[in-house]
Amino acid sequence: MLDEFLHEPRVAYFSMEIALRNEIPTYAGGLGVLAGDTVRAAADLTLPLVAVSLISREGYFRQELDAQGRQVEQPASWNPAAFARPLDAKIAVSIDSQPVWIGAWLYVLEGHMGGRQPVLLLDTDLAENSPENRAITHFLYGGDERYRLKQEIVLGIGGVRMLQALGFRDIRQYHMNEGHSALLGLELLRRYSYPPEGLRPGESPYDLPRVREQCNFTTHTPVEAGHDRFTYDLVRQVLNHPIDEATLKHLAGEDNLNMTRLALNLSEYVNGVAERHAEVSQRMFPSYHIHAITNGVHPFTWTAESFRKLYDRYLPGWCHEPERLVRADCSLPDDGIWNAHSDAKRALIEHVQQRTGVALDAQQPVIGFARRMTAYKRPDLLFTDIERLKAIAHRYPFQIVLAGKAHPHDEGGKRLIEQLHRHARTLADTLPIAYLPEYDLDTARLLTAGADIWLNTPLRPLEASGTSGMKAAFNGVPSLSILDGWWIEGCIEGVTGWAIGDHADTSDGDARALYDKLERTVLPLFHDGGDAGWIALMRGAISKNASYFNSHRMMRRYATEAYIR
Ligand SMILES: *Cc1c(COP(=O)(O)O)cnc(C)c1O
């Protein structure tokens, strides 16, 4: 099976979620989209990389919203056989002291430039397993802690064994995309252990330096809840001592098995996903060296057809070398940019009409806001002062399109969606607001290209990177955002977009700053600035942001700084 690929993979990229295509719901949000873009960039750059994830047959969930904005979670089952090929190999891991058999599907990611990248999707739904164990790889981020630990055993330990069984003999680097896959390091420790006969008292049987040399860890969140922890009681029951407990506690924490600690201790190369995020992570984990590789998005995937054509004509080669977009400020004609954007905006307006019945006006600016609906993303910040918002909309008309799912257990996030629906009803006469259900890759593509302004209002410093604003930049859409995550690096005031506030750290202060910026700068420029003023900004987003915040730069950096060291 290896023969069909150009290179023998040397890097194994592990991720709990991965967004391969719209029809395959094996992702929940930004982390999975980044994993997908990583493999898409690897395909374009012909990097010898194999990705490992779970099959998640029942997906994350499909979001339905009733008129009140109550989220109803529908199963998102998919049929692996329609997109992937089952492989012969089978391996077992021990869970609850029983063997759990794991099979794998091969999904071949076909890059638009002809690259082909193997993605292994692990599956426990095999006749050999009990009904309970068959379901381990069914629900992405579903179930309780025990279920999650079982999934992480399958991903980490199962993944390494599966690579071995399939004959991937030349894997030199393992890359953990977030801590979910950190148990892979335990399997490597087991592989590289010395026979007990040769050990002197007190000597460790494990060749830790050798494992660390092969492991890379990318941490993705400064939110504590984002770091998986398991009690050692649970670990003893479920995982049954893959290595001795004293060593495990030394590596993963005395009180709990902390997947982030484990990944940090097993990896020689560790990075955060933006410069600020690396600084924040460095403060959280002072005894490790945390590098920064700022995220990027895949150029071809996130550029609307109309802009692809424009770039193909004026900046050929942009897709493989997105750096070429740096010339967008001199090389793209005004009407070319404006027409490309109008096409994308029309497509969004049609979709909004179809899905929600809300009629948007193509002449008025559209503010787009779409992300996971959860407290720290503050989707309600824009609605802090309804009277002020009405007054602004009265003077400078605009419209809002929202989208986003809340995790099924995040009651606060679900309430936020309902609240946004209430605001939409209250404001209907002054300010058209649409909420698109089922935020997925296709919706994200339509929204990030069709909006005029991309809004992001997270609570500092909790936005590790954020990537949707980068997608917007590829489509000439400027961001209006809190200075956090990637935007600290991407914002040039009035050139690529605008900052909301500076160092104010109260929601009141941020809301005021947001209203001020909208009322005094952003909306007046759109309405009264003349086309040239606005188009200059679109050009700034393309030439200064898209040229840099792309997955090709990101993967070249991982290749030269993490994989080859
Ligand atoms: C890009 C993307 C995200 C992540 O966007 P953020 O800006 O990081 O919030 C989440 N979900 C989908 C479907 C996406 O396409």
The ligand as an ORCA input file, in Angstrom:
! r2SCAN-3c Opt
* xyz 0 1
  C     -11.746     28.074     10.463
  C     -12.806     27.372     11.196
  C     -12.848     27.405     12.595
  C     -11.831     28.142     13.429
  O     -11.985     29.537     13.354
  P     -11.500     30.469     14.541
  O     -11.256     31.792     13.939
  O     -10.229     29.867     15.054
  O     -12.565     30.496     15.560
  C     -13.868     26.720     13.234
  N     -14.807     26.045     12.530
  C     -14.797     26.008     11.191
  C     -15.857     25.244     10.479
  C     -13.800     26.661     10.477
  O     -13.788     26.603      9.137
*
